[in-house]
Amino acid sequence: MRRPARRRKGCLVALLLLAVGCGIQPTAATVAGDPPIARAKSQTNVVYFLKGGELVQATRPGLPNVPEYSMQQLLDGPTEVERARGLSTQVEPNEVVISREGDVLSLWGKPDTRGLALAQLVCTGTAVPGIRSVKLSWDTRRHTCAEFASAMGK
């Protein structure tokens, strides 16, 4: 009966020697340079919704040089917080393809443009930095937000 006890003792000693004598020596911290810094620029999108029948601006987090993002935010409609503040939309969440050529944002598809929906699309589009007008694929005119100045909220 003593042999199993000796074996256990021998195994225990061998494990302790392996754990203690693994060959890794403690070292000090190695300096590898400055910590990383994110240098990306953020952008705030302006999206036009309605409040009391007037156009009002809502700001959302945006992505630089991605005009599709603010238009998608408009198509998604007001957030719960924005709805609680009384914001609404007349823009239906239809599929719209967006392209940019210079300072013109073109919308392809057939979103509902009745009432103030056109104003919301145009003003949101021209709020994108570098965009001066919005062209609709079914209309030859280039629209600007100035056309809807009378619908702007105070």
C-alpha positions as CSV (number, residue, x, y, z in Angstrom):
1,M,0.0,0.0,0.0
2,R,2.9,2.3,0.3
3,R,3.7,2.3,-3.4
4,P,0.7,4.3,-4.4
5,A,1.5,6.9,-1.8
6,R,5.1,7.1,-3.1
7,R,3.9,7.5,-6.6
8,R,1.5,10.3,-5.7
9,K,4.3,12.0,-3.8
10,G,6.7,11.6,-6.7
11,C,4.1,12.9,-9.2
12,L,3.4,15.9,-6.9
13,V,7.1,16.7,-6.7
14,A,7.5,16.4,-10.5
15,L,4.5,18.8,-11.0
16,L,5.9,21.3,-8.6
17,L,9.3,21.2,-10.3
18,L,7.7,21.7,-13.7
19,A,5.6,24.7,-12.4
20,V,8.5,26.4,-10.6
21,G,11.2,25.6,-13.2
22,C,9.4,26.5,-16.4
23,G,12.3,28.7,-17.5
24,I,10.4,32.0,-17.8
25,Q,12.1,34.8,-15.9
26,P,10.2,37.9,-14.8
27,T,10.9,41.0,-16.9
28,A,10.1,44.7,-16.7
29,A,7.5,46.3,-19.1
30,T,8.7,46.9,-22.6
31,V,8.1,50.3,-24.1
32,A,6.5,50.0,-27.5
33,G,5.8,53.7,-28.4
34,D,2.9,56.0,-27.9
35,P,-0.6,54.6,-27.3
36,P,-2.9,54.5,-30.4
37,I,-5.0,57.6,-31.1
38,A,-8.1,57.6,-33.3
39,R,-7.8,60.4,-35.8
40,A,-11.1,59.9,-37.7
41,K,-13.4,62.9,-37.9
42,S,-17.0,62.7,-36.9
43,Q,-19.8,64.6,-38.6
44,T,-23.2,65.6,-37.4
45,N,-26.1,65.0,-39.9
46,V,-29.0,67.4,-40.1
47,V,-32.3,65.6,-40.9
48,Y,-35.4,67.6,-41.5
49,F,-38.6,66.4,-39.8
50,L,-41.9,68.1,-39.1
51,K,-43.3,69.7,-36.0
52,G,-46.7,71.4,-36.1
53,G,-46.7,71.3,-39.9
54,E,-43.3,73.1,-40.1
55,L,-39.9,71.9,-41.1
56,V,-37.5,71.5,-38.2
57,Q,-33.9,70.3,-37.9
58,A,-32.9,67.2,-35.9
59,T,-29.2,66.4,-35.5
60,R,-28.0,62.9,-35.7
61,P,-24.5,61.3,-35.6
62,G,-23.2,61.0,-39.1
63,L,-20.4,59.7,-41.2
64,P,-18.1,62.1,-43.2
65,N,-18.6,62.0,-47.0
66,V,-21.5,59.6,-46.8
67,P,-24.6,61.5,-47.9
68,E,-26.6,58.3,-48.1
69,Y,-26.5,58.1,-44.3
70,S,-28.5,61.2,-43.6
71,M,-31.0,60.3,-46.2
72,Q,-31.3,56.8,-44.7
73,Q,-31.9,58.5,-41.3
74,L,-34.7,60.5,-42.9
75,L,-36.3,57.4,-44.5
76,D,-36.1,55.6,-41.1
77,G,-38.1,58.4,-39.5
78,P,-37.9,60.0,-36.1
79,T,-36.5,58.1,-33.2
80,E,-38.7,57.4,-30.1
81,V,-37.1,60.4,-28.4
82,E,-37.7,62.7,-31.4
83,R,-41.4,61.5,-31.6
84,A,-41.7,62.3,-27.9
85,R,-40.6,65.8,-28.7
86,G,-43.4,66.0,-31.3
87,L,-41.4,65.3,-34.5
88,S,-43.0,63.5,-37.4
89,T,-42.4,62.8,-41.0
90,Q,-44.4,62.7,-44.3
91,V,-41.6,60.7,-46.0
92,E,-42.6,57.1,-46.5
93,P,-39.8,54.5,-46.0
94,N,-39.6,53.6,-49.7
95,E,-36.5,52.3,-51.4
96,V,-34.4,55.2,-52.8
97,V,-31.1,55.0,-54.5
98,I,-28.8,58.0,-53.9
99,S,-25.9,59.1,-56.0
100,R,-23.7,62.2,-55.8
101,E,-22.2,64.1,-58.7
102,G,-20.3,67.1,-57.5
103,D,-22.6,69.3,-55.6
104,V,-25.8,67.6,-56.7
105,L,-27.5,64.7,-54.8
106,S,-29.6,62.6,-57.1
107,L,-32.5,60.4,-55.8
108,W,-33.6,57.5,-57.9
109,G,-36.8,55.7,-57.1
110,K,-40.3,57.0,-56.4
111,P,-40.6,58.2,-52.8
112,D,-43.8,59.9,-51.9
113,T,-43.3,63.6,-52.4
114,R,-46.8,64.9,-51.4
115,G,-47.1,67.6,-48.9
116,L,-43.9,68.5,-47.1
117,A,-42.2,65.2,-48.0
118,L,-40.4,66.8,-50.9
119,A,-39.2,69.6,-48.6
120,Q,-37.9,67.0,-46.1
121,L,-36.0,65.2,-48.8
122,V,-34.5,68.3,-50.4
123,C,-33.6,70.1,-47.2
124,T,-32.0,66.9,-45.7
125,G,-30.1,66.3,-48.9
126,T,-28.8,69.9,-49.1
127,A,-27.8,69.8,-45.4
128,V,-25.0,67.4,-46.4
129,P,-21.7,69.3,-46.6
130,G,-20.9,70.1,-50.2
131,I,-24.4,69.5,-51.6
132,R,-26.1,72.5,-53.1
133,S,-29.2,70.9,-54.8
134,V,-31.2,67.7,-55.0
135,K,-32.3,66.2,-58.3
136,L,-35.1,63.7,-58.5
137,S,-34.9,61.0,-61.2
138,W,-38.5,61.8,-62.4
139,D,-38.1,65.6,-62.4
140,T,-35.7,67.7,-64.5
141,R,-35.4,70.5,-61.9
142,R,-32.7,70.8,-59.3
143,H,-34.3,71.6,-56.0
144,T,-32.8,73.7,-53.1
145,C,-34.0,74.1,-49.6
146,A,-34.6,77.8,-50.2
147,E,-37.7,76.8,-52.2
148,F,-39.3,75.7,-48.9
149,A,-38.3,78.7,-46.7
150,S,-41.9,79.4,-46.0
151,A,-42.3,76.0,-44.3
152,M,-39.3,76.4,-42.0
153,G,-40.1,76.5,-38.3
154,K,-38.8,79.2,-36.1
